[in-house]
Amino acid sequence: MTNPTPIVTLLTRAGCGMCTTALAQLETICGDFGLPVRTVDVDEAAAEDPGLRAEYGDRLPVVLLDGREHSYFDVDEPRLRADLSRFAGRGGK
């Protein structure tokens, strides 16, 4: 059974200005849906999951929706809002 509430994750790293901008955008968008934004610093996570930094580390920030890549570099706001709306229509928040 899948979780009806979507999980939005921002892959980031310390000192990344684009990541800071993306986080602010995501907090606004997700706030409109009553959802938190989870952040994962790929450099910190590399101790336990080196593959995460290897796969995404050169194209940060990366937005994941339920663990799947949704967008990178820029938040695709129209697409994310549409996808979150679909979740809301299926019984999510």
N, C-alpha and C positions, 0 to 999 in steps of 0.2 A: 504494500500500500504506500502510495506517495504522500508526502506532506502537502496539504492544500495551501499552506502559507508559503509563498516563495521566499527564498533566501538570497539576498543581494549581498555580494562580497566584492570589495574593492582590493585588488592586489596593488601594493604600493611599496615604496621604500623611503627611508628617511632622506630629507633634503630634496625631494621631487616636487617642484612647483606645480607641475601639471597634475600630480596626484592630489595636492591640496585643493586645487580647483575642482577636480572631479569629485572629491569627497563632499565639498560644499553643494555641488549640483545634486549628488545622490541623496544627501540628507534632505534637501528640499523635495525632491521627487518622491522618495520613499516615505517622507513625512506625510505627504498627501494621501498615502495609502495606509498609514499607520504601521509602517514597517521600519525596523532598525536597519542600519547599514553595518555589516561586518567588515572589518579591515584586516588584512593579512600583509605584514611586511615580508616580502619574499626573501630578504637577506636574513632576517631572524628565523624564518621558517626553514631555511636551508639546512640547519643543523639536523632537523628531523625529516625534511622532505627536500632534498637537493634538486629533485626533478622539477619542482615548482619554479625555482629560480632559473633553472636551465631552459625551461619552456617559455616562461613569460618575462624574465628579467630584462630583456632588451627592448620590450615594447610597453613599458608601464606608462600610465596606469591601465589596468585591465579590469573590466567589470564582468563579474560572473553572475549568472542567474541560475540558481540551483546547481551550481558547480560547473556549468557550461559557459564557455566564453560568449559574452553578449556583445561587447565592444572593447576597443582599446584606443589609447591616446585621447580620444574624446568620448564623452558620454553621448550615446545616441538617444537623446531624450524622447523624441516622438516614438521610437520603436520600444524603448523601455516602458513608457507610459502605456502603450498599447498592450504589451505583454503582461504588465501588472494588472491592467484592466481585465484581461482574459482570466487571470487567476482569480480576481475578485468575483467574476461572473460564475466561477465554478465552486463557489462556497468558501473561498479564502477570505481574508480581511478586505 
